[in-house]
Amino acid sequence: MKRKNPSLIKDNLRLLDYCLTHQELLADPHFSEHNPFIITDSPKKSNELMKAYNQLQDYIICYKTARAEEDEALQNRYVSKIIEVLRTENINYAEFPCFWNVLDTSYSMYCSELGEAEKKDFIRTALNLYLDRRFTAYQAHGLSPVTMQANCDTAAHKRNSSYAKLKVNNVLSEFSYRELIPVRSSKTDWLQTAKIFCESDLVYRCISSKNDRFFQAFVEFLGLKYEFLSGRKSKAPDFVIKRGAHFYIVEHKHVKEGGGGQDKQIDELVEFVSLNSGSKLVHYVSYLDGYYFNIMIKNRLISKADNPNPHKSILQLNSIKSALQTNPHNYFINTSGFRELFGS
């Protein structure tokens, strides 16, 4: 595969313009590939989760019968059985655990915060409310394990941020980059690992947190003043990439829409690309992955120069351009720009 010399890579404003003509995918097959399929492809087949789901429905019916007969011992027995089956992985996507959200309790809170006695009290209370307000209607419409898959898919947005990181790994691997995996973790070894990284070509390293010892050694080895490791941000980037003589420190965010925390993430990307490494060979790269980049493209196309109230994405884009003009060795990119910058 023919590869550009790093010195011939487009300047940062031209690369941004390139990104603004290449949208993010509206339906990205990468995420469907990695999000789990937790049931079987046919009702004639079963798995452990589906067996647990059917047991849960049976126990709920048995509890309902015991409640009608005012049999306390039998009710307690089936509460215990339900608690046991609720330990099954992914059973949280069944109708009953999903109902807990209506009660201002989550499955994760139930698992991590409640003791055994609290679980019994909670399950009994929740069961009574579930039977009174939901179960009869669910039963009439038809209970099915398909509900679990649908609920699992609905929660995909919570998993996609981590899958977005895997997407970066896949693209870099496609272009023959290799991930540097350290062997030991003493300070001396990390500094040696940083040295090996800095002397290599087409390598990258995922950064786990601000306490990532490789990144601390990398910053020390290059003599960088990395501002995000101190002060109010106190965070590390997501990736470090070495190509030729150039180092790319990458902050990666997967953002689909604006508002609230998402706007804060865009602000962080703008602030990141405003950093100055003091070296022409060290580049800060803000990688905005997801549909929000398309919102920037769309509003840029319909905006008017004399509009007194431009869309916030236009204001953000103006801030990005200003940061890139001030820091010509930094980049603000989407997925197409990422491939252009690091690929063929």
Secondary structure, 3 states (H helix, E strand, C coil): CCCCCHHHCCCHHHHHHHHCCCCCCCCCHHHHHHCCCCCCCCCCCCCHHHHHHHHHHHHHHHHHHHHHCCCHHHHHHHHHHHHHHCCCCCHHHCHHHHHHHHHCCCHHHHHHHCCHHHHHHHHHHHHHHHHHHHHHHHHHHCCCCHHHHHHHHHCHHHHHHHHHHHHHHHHHHHCCCEECCCCCCCHHHHHHHHHHHHCCCCEEEECCCCCCHHHHHHHHHHCCCCHHHCCCCCCCCCEEEEECCEEEEEEEEECCCCCCHHHHHHHHHHHHHCCCCCCCCEEEEEEEECCHHHHHHHHHHHCCCCCCCCCHHHHHHHHHHHHHHHCCCCEEECHHHHHHHHCC
